[in-house]
Structures are given as structure tokens and as C-alpha cells.
Amino acid sequence: MEYKDYYEILGVKRGASDAEIKSAYRKLARKYHPDVNKTKEAESKFKDINEAYEVLGDKAKRQRYDSLGANWQGGQSYTPPPGFENFGFGGNGGTYEFNFGGQNMGGFSDFFSSLFGDMMGGGASQSGMGGMNFGGFDFGNMSGAQQTRTRRKPQQPPQENLDVTKTLNITALDVFNQKPVSVTFSDMEKCTQCPPGGGYCSNCGGTGIKHTSKSLKVKIPPEVKVGQKIRLKGEGKTDNYGRKGDLYLVIQYNDKEYEVDGVDLTKDLEITPPEAVLGCKKDIKTLHGTIGIKIPPMTSTGKMLRLKNLGLPKKSGGYGNLNARIKIVLPEKLSQEQINLYKQML
């Protein structure tokens, strides 16, 4: 079998500190993680990286590995150390199994297993049946039957919630135009550039928190409702492994001119007391343009005049309605003659 240089795999020197080894592992694991890197070589490299860190990240295993000496080179023939002569190795399609006395143990590479097969189960210990448990095998209960230890999977990055939820304030005009709306969001997230083991980080100023600002174009769907969520895939937070969450925008209307109810709109139309009594014609501004409408005589405050197809667009085509809500207002200034006329009505 061939010697494997774990230091070379992680790209660190033999005298590297624990922090340097951990930092190198995290960068490589992020680069070659199968969820991020879809190349053919990624899976093989990811397994090698995890195997190297399994050894160099453990004090006892690293010491045992270093005992081979620094003169070994990758690709050289390697013979298992004394005391391991009865260990056999077999493989199928690149997957090696670790055999001891007829028992097999799935593991990492054959090189790894030759050095650390006896350590993978935490060392030898006495089993409850009076036999010996060695590396996860109970030799007191073998009885000629083959026992298999589940192959250890590569270490997976920790899971965290990377989704972000924000409120998106829109107007009726935003929905009516049916064009992407430009929005800018500010947020705070954990800094991914901080050096391992502490130390000053120029990316976040040593706070561990990074302020981010993001400008996006958001298309508002027709018939959008208050409280509805719009999902923007991959626009959430990013972790140390390059994974991205989603951004969820919760719709709220912030419109000073219109009240929105689905595809129907309501707005106030101001008239004077004489116009309310006698009736009149008034211009009203709508999303579709300014139109003239007729106010019937004796119209009271709060009366609704429905204007068909002047609301917001429907999914199926066409538009909702616009409700003109009558609001009677007094003139800001009245002449004495006008005041006298009001007195005559009392």
C-alpha cells in the first residue's frame, strides 16, 4: 500500500498548530463539500481531507502518525507497523474493509486502517460478556459469525438556519405596474473571515458580526395579499461552507392614497356640502388615469361609488374595482354672505 501524507493533503507544515490545521481543514472542506462542489474529484478529495483531519486533529493519532518519520513520501510503498501482521485488507471499487480474525470493519483508506484500526472504537476494553471489545468488536461473542461495523462517514458541517425574513412595504402602484421593484435591505450576520483561535479580523473589526447591505429587484405577483411571503432563493445568509439560505419577504401595504383589498381599491373623494346636496361632476385620479364621474344629489359622507375595472390586475386577466368613498369637507374660508346663507337654513 502507499504512504499518505496527511500534512500535504491539508496543505500545512508538519509543525503546524492545532488552530492552523483546523483552519486549513475548514477551508478545504468548504471548497470540496459535495453540496457545493459538483466536480468528479470533489468526493474523493473530501474523503481524503476528512481522513487527514481525523488523524491530525486528534493528538494521540497525530503522534502515532508522526512516529513514522518525516522521510516518508506520498506514493512510496508502506508496510504496516509491528503487531499488525494479522490484519488483512480487502477492497471493492475503492472501498476498503479492515479485517481481524475473520471480522471486518468498514473504515477510511487501507493506510489509515493499518495505523489506527485498533483506535477507531476507542481502544481495547472489557465487554460485559467476559470477552474483549476491541475497536468496536466484541471478541467474546464472535461464535464464528461475521460481525460488521458500520463504515464511518465523513464529518458533515454543522447545520444552522440560514434563512432571513424581512418585511416588504409596497404600494398599489407597485402591484399595478407589474415591474420588478428595487429594494435595499440591511442586516447583520456572523463574520466568516475571523481567524481561528481569535485575533483581530479586519473584515468585522474584531466584533464577530458583519453588517451587510443588499439591493435586489423583486417582482410583485398579481393578487398579492398582506402577510403573503415571497421567497428569493439563495439570498439569505451564507455560512463558512458556502451554503446559502433563502430570503423571505413578508408583504405589507404602505399606501397613503389607496386601501387595498385583494384586487379592489378604495380611495376618498372630497366634495363640499353644496356639491353633496345638489350633485356635481368631479374628476378622480386612478391608477388607469384621471376620469370624470357624476355625484348624485343628496349624497352623504361615506357613500361608496363603485368604478368597475379600475382596480388592480387579476391573475386571470382584467382588473378589480375602485370604490370612491365620498367625504364631505368644508371650505377653508367662508365669506360672510355664505355664513348668512347657512344661518338661514337653521
TIKOL-507052 format. One record per residue (C-alpha): x, y, z. Coordinates in steps of 0.001 Angstrom, whole numbers, padded with zeros to 6 digits, always signed. Layout:
! residues N
XYZ
...
END
This chain:
! residues 346
+000000+000000+000000
+001078+003620-000423
+002003+006080+002299
-000412+009071+002576
+000987+012459+003557
-001830+013983+005613
+000071+017239+006059
+000335+017641+002298
-003368+016826+001858
-004322+019683+004219
-001552+021940+002848
+000136+022572+006226
+003652+022085+007588
+004492+019231+009948
+004915+021658+012818
+001527+023297+012223
-000512+024224+015296
-003939+022758+016060
-005531+026072+015035
-003698+026083+011678
-004753+022502+010978
-008376+023256+011852
-008375+026385+009699
-006924+024510+006707
-009468+021726+007133
-012428+024125+007252
-011317+025927+004072
-010793+022697+002126
-013992+021095+003448
-015919+024150+002311
-014267+024028-001109
-014798+020311-001804
-018037+019609+000077
-020339+017626-002280
-023193+020070-001661
-021023+022903-003005
-018557+021274-005420
-020138+019101-008125
-016894+018055-009860
-015921+014378-010151
-012828+014790-007966
-014676+016573-005125
-015979+013440-003358
-012559+011748-003357
-010793+014886-002130
-013459+015466+000536
-012868+011954+001905
-009085+012460+001926
-009478+015799+003699
-011685+014264+006400
-009311+011326+006823
-006338+013690+007200
-008167+015814+009783
-009332+012690+011628
-005638+011985+012272
-004009+015403+012568
-006914+016820+014560
-006501+014119+017239
-003432+014414+019493
-002950+010664+020011
-003452+009754+016352
-001200+012557+015178
+001587+011401+017496
+001241+007846+016228
+001285+009044+012617
+004322+011265+013207
+006215+008261+014601
+006604+007027+011003
+009096+009829+010475
+009245+012779+008118
+011162+010961+005381
+008164+009110+004002
+006880+010434+000715
+003460+010043-000885
+003412+007089-003283
+006106+005095-001512
+005390+001504-000562
+004305+001147+003054
+004365-001875+005385
+002095-001979+008473
+003973-001489+011790
+004899-004473+014033
+001989-006089+015801
-000380-005616+012869
+000769-008531+010725
-002523-010421+011174
-004577-007539+009846
-005762-008017+006292
-007072-005507+003803
-009537-006059+001016
-011350-003639-001193
-014051-003341-003793
-014406-000287-006001
-012133+001840-003783
-013928+000930-000525
-011593-000875+001866
-012543-003108+004760
-010473-003747+007872
-010275-007464+008791
-009248-009011+012084
-009599-012729+012745
-012432-013122+010248
-014197-009933+011353
-014373-006875+009056
-014626-003200+009801
-015537-000547+007220
-013311+002494+007563
-011172+005025+005773
-008275+004077+003453
-006208+000944+003962
-003270+003100+005087
-005418+004730+007782
-006795+001404+008951
-003340-000148+009260
-002302+002579+011666
-005500+003307+013561
-007735+000278+013230
-007257-000515+016882
-008132+003063+017884
-011340+003557+015911
-013510+002114+018612
-011809+003944+021452
-009193+001258+022318
-009481-002134+023994
-011886-002630+026881
-013564-005499+028671
-017044-006372+027414
-019948-007255+029629
-019871-010882+028365
-016399-011506+029686
-014763-011087+026278
-012728-008233+024992
-014145-005322+022998
-011507-004005+020610
-012230-001084+018259
-015968-001747+018459
-015737-005611+018194
-016811-007995+020937
-014384-010955+020736
-016253-012786+023491
-019329-013223+021310
-017940-013950+017863
-019021-017651+017724
-017712-017920+014162
-020303-015449+012908
-019164-012460+010925
-019793-009107+012606
-019690-005858+010642
-019059-002387+011930
-020829+000408+010090
-018490+002405+007928
-017689+005749+009393
-018992+008573+007220
-017052+011778+006513
-017664+014518+009046
-020535+016753+007935
-020654+020514+008545
-022994+021633+011342
-026471+022709+010285
-027761+026204+011037
-030708+028280+009938
-029521+030496+007105
-032953+031815+006080
-033789+035505+006567
-037271+037050+006887
-037896+040736+006143
-040940+042981+005746
-041505+044438+002276
-043649+047593+002201
-045327+048153-001171
-047983+050388-002728
-050895+049686-005043
-048866+051269-007846
-046092+048673-007340
-048587+045883-007964
-050323+047685-010814
-047108+048302-012788
-046173+044597-012706
-042489+045511-012918
-039648+044489-010572
-039339+046793-007571
-035897+047908-006348
-035450+047290-002629
-032441+047550-000311
-032028+045537+002889
-029526+045896+005718
-028716+043028+008057
-026148+041657+010488
-024646+038183+010264
-021771+036214+011747
-018406+037027+010165
-016996+034122+008153
-013469+035555+007862
-012454+035655+011533
-009116+033823+012115
-009388+030579+014122
-008261+030815+017711
-009104+034508+017985
-007189+037558+016864
-008148+040789+015134
-010299+040479+011994
-010241+043362+009515
-013455+042105+007925
-015593+042740+011017
-013273+044882+013150
-012964+042133+015738
-016669+042186+016636
-017508+038835+015045
-020534+040490+013409
-020618+041826+009862
-023074+044454+008616
-024352+043714+005141
-026403+045723+002658
-028101+044135-000317
-030038+045670-003222
-032453+043425-005095
-035071+043555-007814
-038325+041983-006632
-041269+041205-008896
-044592+041610-007111
-047099+038935-008213
-050705+039941-009005
-053341+039448-006289
-050635+039505-003602
-052097+039758-000096
-050996+041255+003199
-048868+038742+005104
-048031+036711+001995
-044381+035642+001673
-042242+035984-001434
-039241+033622-001487
-035934+034666-003033
-033775+031537-003266
-030148+031840-002182
-030467+035443-000969
-030281+034612+002742
-027194+034196+004947
-024003+032384+003887
-022117+030053+006248
-018430+029095+006400
-019038+026210+003997
-020506+028373+001230
-024086+027240+001789
-026778+029889+001297
-030200+030307+002844
-033297+031930+001347
-034782+035390+001824
-038494+035586+002664
-040274+038909+002123
-043496+039420+004075
-045862+041727+002181
-047285+044836+003858
-049080+047705+002133
-047911+051221+002942
-050091+053334+000663
-051342+056811+001591
-053800+057031-001292
-055448+053624-001586
-056808+050946+000707
-056130+047530-000813
-058452+044535-000539
-057210+041850-002908
-057654+043376-006365
-060151+046034-005213
-059118+049529-004152
-060805+052237-002090
-059919+055938-002003
-061581+059059-000616
-063278+061619-002907
-063786+065019-001283
-066815+067191-002084
-068320+070330-000483
-071719+070488+001262
-073436+072254-001699
-071998+069620-004089
-073324+066883-001814
-076828+068449-001752
-077134+069442-005380
-074941+066826-007030
-071977+067575-009301
-069291+066221-011606
-065807+065506-010199
-062507+064337-011608
-060873+061440-009793
-057310+060230-010235
-056958+056460-010654
-054117+054053-011491
-055547+053899-015006
-055640+057662-015429
-057906+060578-014435
-061607+060183-015203
-064746+062262-014574
-067639+060848-012533
-071087+062133-011642
-072007+062632-007979
-075799+062261-007499
-077728+064857-005430
-078149+064305-001682
-075004+062214-001364
-073898+061598+002224
-070417+061144+003669
-069272+057512+003482
-071290+056620+000404
-069397+054324-001982
-069429+054811-005734
-068113+051688-007487
-065993+052239-010571
-065637+048949-012423
-062299+047630-013785
-060259+050476-012299
-058569+048391-009598
-055532+046064-009560
-054759+043371-012173
-056142+039847-011739
-054212+036623-012363
-056875+035509-014815
-056864+038844-016663
-058828+042033-016227
-058932+044277-013170
-060692+044689-009880
-062850+047665-008941
-062146+051098-007478
-064508+052320-004762
-064766+056102-004472
-065708+056857-000855
-067483+060220-000510
-066048+062572+002091
-067828+065920+002656
-065437+068712+003644
-065964+072380+004438
-064172+075137+002530
-061125+076507+004308
-062596+080009+004166
-066247+081233+004022
-067457+084709+003180
-069905+086465+005437
-072581+086031+002790
-072018+082279+002777
-072202+082179+006552
-075524+084078+006468
-076911+081588+003986
-076077+078743+006358
-077814+080626+009156
-080972+080838+007048
-081044+077042+006870
-081235+076724+010668
END
